[in-house]
């Protein structure tokens, strides 16, 4: 456990910070999707990003992975530009709304992704780590929602990244699927990987994260070690923020 | 151009023989029908071959690009953004597949003209017609990619069908532009489809300003390439 995330964001720069984001703002039309977010994640930390739909989690993740350029603020991933970090393979990303092709098999798509990266894991190894070896010959059209998530997780593992950014990785998974997914994640994290995952499941944050970042209305509402934030009423805060969507 | 991605896309294309056959068979069937109905001295089979081979090339290159709307909707482009494959690498591979898809309909109509309709050209004439049409398919592959970036999987077929019909009819691919009323004939001469067919008509011995055709198709290619690049840069790959 570390408290380095409380350092002044201005001083945080260079490759020892997995994520160093300062003053991020992004607006879509009249909506301030992200409205002034600082986020520092040192190497090796597992961070859960919690918040209701529309809190700005996905927009934040899109900016951290170089898909969307912030209107204001700047981001370093291991001291590099986010897009460059993704292309170099130091970041593995699993996004919502990223998808697979129906007319190719799981093995083909992962081998393609491996062939695009510079120093990838073999596709077979990525499938083994994600626990989907048995799906290698299956076309994507014939996968369940949870299986698709696992394939996209394998795709995120292909570059053998130091940082994993996962946007709602267990959405569409049933209880068993979620348990298996986190078992796979836990063995990956023992290797000292940095992980940032967005989730709707409070218990996932409590069980697997070192630290919780609670977002609401485009801002960070609370940020700290799980125990600390929970003492301040994480349950209550989360329920209040997510009221009306507790069924997710 | 990323060779691994190009090979992947070519394998996908070959896996869909129904699409390739459909792209080949319609222009060939239309050519045989039209040369049977209208094959006279002024609009002979050689002329119709040029028009309908141009139609086949246009349609195949265009459809291949437009179909990217479906994989964009499925989030595939977003998935690729998380790899080192550049946007240019993706577009170049898709454009190349569109160009490869355009060749069979051109060759098919030319073969039908030679074998079934008795069209005779010198070897240089055949080469100029087929290769000229093929090269001239570039702006249509780009137009397809642009439609693929702008349309959704739900509405892409409407865009696709509308553009296909308008550009083919008004460009004189089904009915010779020479028989159009004056206003429509002027419109035809602004369209890339008209000039694509003119390349083949020139190669088949017609009196054609080939230089103008090359210039017009080149300009369309530049403008469409710029539009595709701008559109793709602005897009986060979100379905």
Interface residues (C-beta under 8 A of the other chain):
Chain A: X62 X65 X67 X68 X86 X87 X88 X89 X93 X95 X97 X98 X99 X100 X101 X102 X103 X104 X108 X112 X113 X115 X116 X117 X118 X152 X155 X156
Chain B: X2 X4 X5 X8 X12 X15 X16 X71 X74 X75 X76 X78 X79 X80 X81 X82 X83 X84 X85 X236 X237 X238 X239
